[in-house]
Amino acid sequence: MKIWITKYALSRGILVLDVASDAVTEGYLWCRLPGALMNDSFEPKEWADSWEGALARAEKMRRDKIASLRKQIMKLEKTTFSEGGE
């Protein structure tokens, strides 16, 4: 069964794996990522069974991260410093 891991989409990209059909239990995926020493579990929102589903999730993650960074930038732009630390 082919699955797409989106948990690390913003740092490593969307990972594509072939897993056994019994790797999914109650929506949770149990598998070992390439190069990993141990199995990992993935919540239902962290993987998809289609490219389209994975792409939609990754795009949402990207938009949310951009919004969060914009909020941080606005906060930093409003920050002022004064002598004496007050």
The first five atom37 places (N, CA, C, CB, O) and aatype in JSON, in Angstrom:
{
  "aatype": [12, 11, 9, 17, 9, 16, 11, 18, 0, 10, 15, 1, 7, 9, 10, 19, 10, 3, 19, 0, 15, 3, 0, 19, 16, 6, 7, 18, 10, 17, 4, 1, 10, 14, 7, 0, 10, 12, 2, 3, 15, 13, 6, 14, 11, 6, 17, 0, 3, 15, 17, 6, 7, 0, 10, 0, 1, 0, 6, 11, 12, 1, 1, 3, 11, 9, 0, 15, 10, 1, 11, 5, 9, 12, 11, 10, 6, 11, 16, 16, 13, 15, 6, 7, 7, 6],
  "atom_mask": [
    [1, 1, 1, 1, 1],
    [1, 1, 1, 1, 1],
    [1, 1, 1, 1, 1],
    [1, 1, 1, 1, 1],
    [1, 1, 1, 1, 1],
    [1, 1, 1, 1, 1],
    [1, 1, 1, 1, 1],
    [1, 1, 1, 1, 1],
    [1, 1, 1, 1, 1],
    [1, 1, 1, 1, 1],
    [1, 1, 1, 1, 1],
    [1, 1, 1, 1, 1],
    [1, 1, 1, 0, 1],
    [1, 1, 1, 1, 1],
    [1, 1, 1, 1, 1],
    [1, 1, 1, 1, 1],
    [1, 1, 1, 1, 1],
    [1, 1, 1, 1, 1],
    [1, 1, 1, 1, 1],
    [1, 1, 1, 1, 1],
    [1, 1, 1, 1, 1],
    [1, 1, 1, 1, 1],
    [1, 1, 1, 1, 1],
    [1, 1, 1, 1, 1],
    [1, 1, 1, 1, 1],
    [1, 1, 1, 1, 1],
    [1, 1, 1, 0, 1],
    [1, 1, 1, 1, 1],
    [1, 1, 1, 1, 1],
    [1, 1, 1, 1, 1],
    [1, 1, 1, 1, 1],
    [1, 1, 1, 1, 1],
    [1, 1, 1, 1, 1],
    [1, 1, 1, 1, 1],
    [1, 1, 1, 0, 1],
    [1, 1, 1, 1, 1],
    [1, 1, 1, 1, 1],
    [1, 1, 1, 1, 1],
    [1, 1, 1, 1, 1],
    [1, 1, 1, 1, 1],
    [1, 1, 1, 1, 1],
    [1, 1, 1, 1, 1],
    [1, 1, 1, 1, 1],
    [1, 1, 1, 1, 1],
    [1, 1, 1, 1, 1],
    [1, 1, 1, 1, 1],
    [1, 1, 1, 1, 1],
    [1, 1, 1, 1, 1],
    [1, 1, 1, 1, 1],
    [1, 1, 1, 1, 1],
    [1, 1, 1, 1, 1],
    [1, 1, 1, 1, 1],
    [1, 1, 1, 0, 1],
    [1, 1, 1, 1, 1],
    [1, 1, 1, 1, 1],
    [1, 1, 1, 1, 1],
    [1, 1, 1, 1, 1],
    [1, 1, 1, 1, 1],
    [1, 1, 1, 1, 1],
    [1, 1, 1, 1, 1],
    [1, 1, 1, 1, 1],
    [1, 1, 1, 1, 1],
    [1, 1, 1, 1, 1],
    [1, 1, 1, 1, 1],
    [1, 1, 1, 1, 1],
    [1, 1, 1, 1, 1],
    [1, 1, 1, 1, 1],
    [1, 1, 1, 1, 1],
    [1, 1, 1, 1, 1],
    [1, 1, 1, 1, 1],
    [1, 1, 1, 1, 1],
    [1, 1, 1, 1, 1],
    [1, 1, 1, 1, 1],
    [1, 1, 1, 1, 1],
    [1, 1, 1, 1, 1],
    [1, 1, 1, 1, 1],
    [1, 1, 1, 1, 1],
    [1, 1, 1, 1, 1],
    [1, 1, 1, 1, 1],
    [1, 1, 1, 1, 1],
    [1, 1, 1, 1, 1],
    [1, 1, 1, 1, 1],
    [1, 1, 1, 1, 1],
    [1, 1, 1, 0, 1],
    [1, 1, 1, 0, 1],
    [1, 1, 1, 1, 1]
  ],
  "atom_positions": [
    [[0.86, -1.17, 0.0], [0.0, 0.0, 0.0], [0.91, 1.23, 0.0], [-0.98, 0.0, 1.24], [1.84, 1.32, 0.8]],
    [[0.63, 2.16, -0.88], [1.44, 3.37, -1.0], [0.82, 4.45, -0.11], [1.52, 3.86, -2.49], [-0.39, 4.68, -0.16]],
    [[1.67, 5.12, 0.7], [1.2, 6.2, 1.56], [2.16, 7.38, 1.45], [1.08, 5.73, 3.02], [3.31, 7.23, 1.06]],
    [[1.64, 8.56, 1.8], [2.4, 9.8, 1.74], [2.44, 10.39, 3.15], [1.79, 10.8, 0.72], [1.39, 10.68, 3.72]],
    [[3.63, 10.56, 3.7], [3.81, 11.12, 5.04], [3.95, 12.64, 4.92], [5.07, 10.5, 5.77], [4.81, 13.13, 4.18]],
    [[3.1, 13.39, 5.63], [3.15, 14.85, 5.58], [3.68, 15.46, 6.88], [1.77, 15.4, 5.28], [3.83, 16.68, 6.97]],
    [[3.95, 14.63, 7.87], [4.39, 15.13, 9.18], [5.6, 16.06, 9.05], [4.74, 13.96, 10.1], [5.69, 17.07, 9.75]],
    [[6.51, 15.74, 8.17], [7.74, 16.51, 7.99], [7.76, 17.28, 6.68], [8.95, 15.59, 8.06], [8.83, 17.6, 6.16]],
    [[6.59, 17.59, 6.13], [6.51, 18.22, 4.81], [7.28, 19.53, 4.72], [5.07, 18.47, 4.45], [7.89, 19.81, 3.68]],
    [[7.27, 20.33, 5.77], [7.94, 21.64, 5.71], [9.45, 21.54, 5.9], [7.36, 22.56, 6.76], [10.17, 22.47, 5.55]],
    [[9.93, 20.43, 6.43], [11.38, 20.31, 6.64], [12.03, 19.29, 5.7], [11.65, 19.92, 8.07], [13.16, 19.49, 5.26]],
    [[11.34, 18.21, 5.4], [11.92, 17.15, 4.56], [11.14, 16.89, 3.28], [12.01, 15.89, 5.35], [11.57, 16.12, 2.43]],
    [[9.99, 17.54, 3.16], [9.14, 17.28, 2.02], [8.15, 16.17, 2.33], [0.0, 0.0, 0.0], [8.14, 15.62, 3.43]],
    [[7.32, 15.86, 1.35], [6.35, 14.78, 1.49], [7.07, 13.47, 1.19], [5.11, 14.98, 0.54], [7.65, 13.31, 0.11]],
    [[7.04, 12.56, 2.14], [7.73, 11.27, 1.98], [6.76, 10.24, 1.45], [8.34, 10.81, 3.33], [5.62, 10.16, 1.9]],
    [[7.2, 9.44, 0.49], [6.37, 8.38, -0.09], [6.93, 7.04, 0.35], [6.33, 8.48, -1.65], [8.13, 6.78, 0.21]],
    [[6.06, 6.19, 0.88], [6.47, 4.87, 1.36], [5.5, 3.81, 0.89], [6.58, 4.85, 2.88], [4.32, 4.07, 0.7]],
    [[6.02, 2.6, 0.71], [5.18, 1.43, 0.52], [5.15, 0.7, 1.84], [5.71, 0.5, -0.65], [6.2, 0.33, 2.37]],
    [[3.97, 0.48, 2.39], [3.84, -0.2, 3.68], [2.85, -1.34, 3.55], [3.39, 0.79, 4.79], [2.04, -1.38, 2.63]],
    [[2.94, -2.27, 4.49], [1.99, -3.37, 4.53], [0.62, -2.83, 4.93], [2.45, -4.49, 5.51], [0.53, -1.86, 5.68]],
    [[-0.43, -3.45, 4.44], [-1.78, -2.95, 4.73], [-2.1, -3.03, 6.22], [-2.81, -3.75, 3.94], [-2.95, -2.28, 6.71]],
    [[-1.43, -3.91, 6.96], [-1.7, -4.02, 8.4], [-0.9, -2.99, 9.21], [-1.36, -5.43, 8.9], [-0.9, -3.03, 10.44]],
    [[-0.21, -2.06, 8.53], [0.54, -1.01, 9.22], [-0.39, 0.07, 9.77], [1.57, -0.38, 8.28], [0.03, 0.89, 10.59]],
    [[-1.64, 0.07, 9.33], [-2.61, 1.06, 9.79], [-3.54, 0.42, 10.81], [-3.43, 1.65, 8.59], [-4.21, -0.58, 10.53]],
    [[-3.57, 1.01, 12.0], [-4.44, 0.53, 13.07], [-5.26, 1.69, 13.6], [-3.61, -0.14, 14.21], [-4.7, 2.64, 14.14]],
    [[-6.56, 1.62, 13.44], [-7.47, 2.67, 13.9], [-7.05, 4.05, 13.4], [-7.54, 2.67, 15.42], [-7.13, 5.04, 14.14]],
    [[-6.6, 4.11, 12.16], [-6.21, 5.38, 11.55], [-4.75, 5.75, 11.76], [0.0, 0.0, 0.0], [-4.21, 6.58, 11.04]],
    [[-4.1, 5.14, 12.75], [-2.69, 5.42, 13.02], [-1.82, 4.53, 12.14], [-2.36, 5.2, 14.52], [-2.1, 3.35, 11.95]],
    [[-0.76, 5.12, 11.62], [0.18, 4.4, 10.76], [1.42, 4.08, 11.56], [0.53, 5.23, 9.5], [1.97, 4.94, 12.24]],
    [[1.87, 2.84, 11.48], [3.09, 2.4, 12.15], [4.06, 1.93, 11.09], [2.79, 1.26, 13.19], [3.79, 0.97, 10.37]],
    [[5.2, 2.61, 10.98], [6.2, 2.21, 10.0], [7.56, 2.8, 10.36], [5.78, 2.66, 8.57], [7.67, 3.62, 11.27]],
    [[8.57, 2.37, 9.66], [9.92, 2.88, 9.85], [10.29, 3.73, 8.66], [10.95, 1.72, 10.05], [10.23, 3.28, 7.51]],
    [[10.67, 4.97, 8.93], [11.11, 5.85, 7.85], [12.5, 5.46, 7.4], [11.08, 7.32, 8.3], [13.27, 4.91, 8.19]],
    [[12.86, 5.73, 6.15], [14.2, 5.42, 5.67], [15.26, 6.07, 6.56], [14.37, 5.89, 4.21], [15.19, 7.27, 6.84]],
    [[16.23, 5.29, 6.99], [17.32, 5.79, 7.82], [17.01, 5.8, 9.31], [0.0, 0.0, 0.0], [17.9, 6.08, 10.11]],
    [[15.77, 5.51, 9.68], [15.4, 5.5, 11.1], [15.75, 4.16, 11.73], [13.88, 5.8, 11.28], [15.75, 3.13, 11.05]],
    [[16.04, 4.18, 13.02], [16.38, 2.95, 13.73], [15.16, 2.24, 14.3], [17.36, 3.25, 14.83], [15.18, 1.03, 14.52]],
    [[14.11, 3.02, 14.55], [12.92, 2.45, 15.18], [11.67, 2.8, 14.38], [12.78, 2.95, 16.63], [11.67, 3.73, 13.57]],
    [[10.61, 2.03, 14.62], [9.32, 2.35, 14.01], [8.79, 3.64, 14.61], [8.31, 1.19, 14.21], [9.11, 3.99, 15.75]],
    [[7.99, 4.33, 13.86], [7.37, 5.56, 14.31], [5.87, 5.43, 14.08], [7.95, 6.81, 13.58], [5.44, 4.65, 13.24]],
    [[5.09, 6.2, 14.82], [3.65, 6.21, 14.6], [3.25, 7.58, 14.08], [2.87, 5.86, 15.9], [3.84, 8.59, 14.44]],
    [[2.26, 7.58, 13.22], [1.78, 8.81, 12.61], [0.28, 8.91, 12.81], [2.15, 8.87, 11.11], [-0.46, 7.97, 12.51]],
    [[-0.16, 10.05, 13.31], [-1.58, 10.3, 13.49], [-2.25, 10.37, 12.12], [-1.83, 11.6, 14.29], [-1.58, 10.62, 11.12]],
    [[-3.57, 10.17, 12.07], [-4.26, 10.22, 10.77], [-4.03, 11.5, 9.99], [-5.73, 10.05, 10.99], [-4.0, 11.47, 8.76]],
    [[-3.85, 12.64, 10.66], [-3.62, 13.89, 9.93], [-2.2, 14.0, 9.39], [-3.91, 15.08, 10.84], [-1.92, 14.9, 8.59]],
    [[-1.29, 13.13, 9.79], [0.12, 13.21, 9.4], [0.47, 12.34, 8.2], [0.98, 12.83, 10.56], [1.64, 12.29, 7.8]],
    [[-0.51, 11.66, 7.63], [-0.26, 10.85, 6.45], [-1.53, 10.79, 5.6], [0.22, 9.42, 6.84], [-2.62, 11.09, 6.09]],
    [[-1.38, 10.42, 4.36], [-2.52, 10.32, 3.45], [-2.35, 9.1, 2.55], [-2.66, 11.61, 2.6], [-1.24, 8.63, 2.33]],
    [[-3.46, 8.62, 2.05], [-3.4, 7.47, 1.14], [-3.5, 7.88, -0.32], [-4.51, 6.49, 1.47], [-3.69, 7.05, -1.21]],
    [[-3.38, 9.21, -0.56], [-3.35, 9.7, -1.94], [-2.44, 10.92, -2.01], [-4.79, 10.06, -2.44], [-2.23, 11.63, -1.03]],
    [[-1.89, 11.15, -3.2], [-1.04, 12.32, -3.41], [-1.85, 13.61, -3.21], [-0.42, 12.3, -4.83], [-1.36, 14.57, -2.62]],
    [[-3.06, 13.61, -3.69], [-3.91, 14.8, -3.58], [-4.16, 15.17, -2.11], [-5.24, 14.57, -4.3], [-4.09, 16.34, -1.74]],
    [[-4.45, 14.16, -1.29], [-4.67, 14.4, 0.14], [-3.43, 14.92, 0.83], [0.0, 0.0, 0.0], [-3.49, 15.82, 1.66]],
    [[-2.28, 14.33, 0.48], [-1.01, 14.77, 1.06], [-0.68, 16.2, 0.63], [0.13, 13.82, 0.65], [-0.23, 17.01, 1.44]],
    [[-0.9, 16.5, -0.62], [-0.61, 17.83, -1.14], [-1.49, 18.88, -0.46], [-0.82, 17.87, -2.66], [-1.01, 19.96, -0.1]],
    [[-2.77, 18.58, -0.29], [-3.69, 19.52, 0.37], [-3.23, 19.78, 1.81], [-5.14, 18.96, 0.36], [-3.24, 20.92, 2.26]],
    [[-2.83, 18.73, 2.52], [-2.36, 18.88, 3.91], [-1.08, 19.69, 3.95], [-2.14, 17.49, 4.56], [-0.94, 20.58, 4.79]],
    [[-0.14, 19.41, 3.07], [1.14, 20.13, 3.04], [0.92, 21.61, 2.72], [2.09, 19.5, 2.0], [1.57, 22.48, 3.3]],
    [[0.01, 21.9, 1.8], [-0.29, 23.3, 1.46], [-0.9, 24.03, 2.66], [-1.24, 23.37, 0.25], [-0.57, 25.19, 2.9]],
    [[-1.77, 23.36, 3.4], [-2.35, 23.96, 4.6], [-1.27, 24.23, 5.64], [-3.46, 23.06, 5.19], [-1.25, 25.29, 6.27]],
    [[-0.36, 23.27, 5.81], [0.74, 23.45, 6.76], [1.59, 24.66, 6.36], [1.62, 22.18, 6.82], [1.99, 25.46, 7.21]],
    [[1.85, 24.79, 5.06], [2.67, 25.91, 4.56], [1.97, 27.24, 4.8], [2.95, 25.73, 3.06], [2.6, 28.19, 5.29]],
    [[0.68, 27.32, 4.48], [-0.07, 28.56, 4.71], [-0.11, 28.93, 6.19], [-1.5, 28.42, 4.17], [0.06, 30.09, 6.55]],
    [[-0.33, 27.94, 7.05], [-0.37, 28.18, 8.5], [0.98, 28.68, 9.01], [-0.78, 26.91, 9.25], [1.04, 29.57, 9.86]],
    [[2.06, 28.11, 8.51], [3.4, 28.51, 8.94], [3.69, 29.94, 8.48], [4.46, 27.55, 8.38], [4.25, 30.72, 9.25]],
    [[3.32, 30.29, 7.27], [3.52, 31.65, 6.77], [2.74, 32.64, 7.62], [3.08, 31.76, 5.28], [3.26, 33.7, 7.97]],
    [[1.49, 32.32, 7.96], [0.67, 33.2, 8.81], [1.32, 33.37, 10.19], [-0.76, 32.64, 8.97], [1.34, 34.47, 10.73]],
    [[1.84, 32.29, 10.75], [2.5, 32.35, 12.05], [3.75, 33.23, 11.99], [2.86, 30.94, 12.53], [4.0, 34.03, 12.89]],
    [[4.53, 33.08, 10.94], [5.74, 33.89, 10.79], [5.41, 35.37, 10.59], [6.57, 33.39, 9.61], [6.09, 36.24, 11.13]],
    [[4.35, 35.66, 9.83], [3.93, 37.06, 9.65], [3.54, 37.67, 11.0], [2.75, 37.15, 8.66], [3.87, 38.82, 11.28]],
    [[2.84, 36.9, 11.81], [2.44, 37.37, 13.14], [3.67, 37.66, 14.0], [1.53, 36.32, 13.83], [3.72, 38.66, 14.71]],
    [[4.66, 36.77, 13.93], [5.91, 36.98, 14.69], [6.63, 38.23, 14.21], [6.82, 35.76, 14.56], [7.15, 38.99, 15.03]],
    [[6.68, 38.44, 12.9], [7.34, 39.62, 12.34], [6.64, 40.89, 12.8], [7.36, 39.56, 10.8], [7.31, 41.85, 13.18]],
    [[5.3, 40.9, 12.78], [4.56, 42.08, 13.23], [4.87, 42.38, 14.7], [3.04, 41.87, 13.04], [5.03, 43.54, 15.09]],
    [[4.95, 41.34, 15.5], [5.25, 41.52, 16.92], [6.65, 42.1, 17.1], [5.12, 40.18, 17.68], [6.86, 43.0, 17.91]],
    [[7.61, 41.59, 16.34], [8.98, 42.09, 16.43], [9.09, 43.53, 15.94], [9.93, 41.21, 15.63], [9.84, 44.33, 16.51]],
    [[8.33, 43.87, 14.9], [8.37, 45.24, 14.38], [7.81, 46.24, 15.39], [7.58, 45.34, 13.08], [8.22, 47.4, 15.41]],
    [[6.88, 45.8, 16.23], [6.29, 46.67, 17.25], [7.15, 46.76, 18.51], [4.9, 46.18, 17.61], [6.93, 47.63, 19.36]],
    [[8.12, 45.87, 18.63], [8.97, 45.85, 19.82], [9.87, 47.08, 19.85], [9.81, 44.57, 19.85], [10.48, 47.44, 18.85]],
    [[9.94, 47.71, 21.01], [10.84, 48.85, 21.19], [11.72, 48.59, 22.4], [10.04, 50.18, 21.37], [11.39, 47.78, 23.27]],
    [[12.83, 49.26, 22.43], [13.78, 49.12, 23.53], [13.99, 50.48, 24.17], [15.14, 48.52, 23.05], [13.99, 51.5, 23.49]],
    [[14.16, 50.48, 25.47], [14.42, 51.73, 26.16], [15.57, 51.52, 27.14], [13.15, 52.24, 26.89], [15.84, 50.41, 27.59]],
    [[16.23, 52.6, 27.45], [17.34, 52.56, 28.4], [16.79, 52.12, 29.76], [18.06, 53.94, 28.51], [15.72, 52.57, 30.17]],
    [[17.49, 51.28, 30.45], [17.07, 50.81, 31.76], [16.21, 49.56, 31.68], [0.0, 0.0, 0.0], [15.8, 49.04, 32.72]],
    [[15.93, 49.06, 30.49], [15.2, 47.82, 30.35], [13.71, 47.91, 30.65], [0.0, 0.0, 0.0], [13.07, 46.88, 30.83]],
    [[13.14, 49.1, 30.71], [11.71, 49.24, 31.03], [10.87, 49.31, 29.79], [11.46, 50.47, 31.87], [9.65, 49.42, 29.87]]
  ]
}
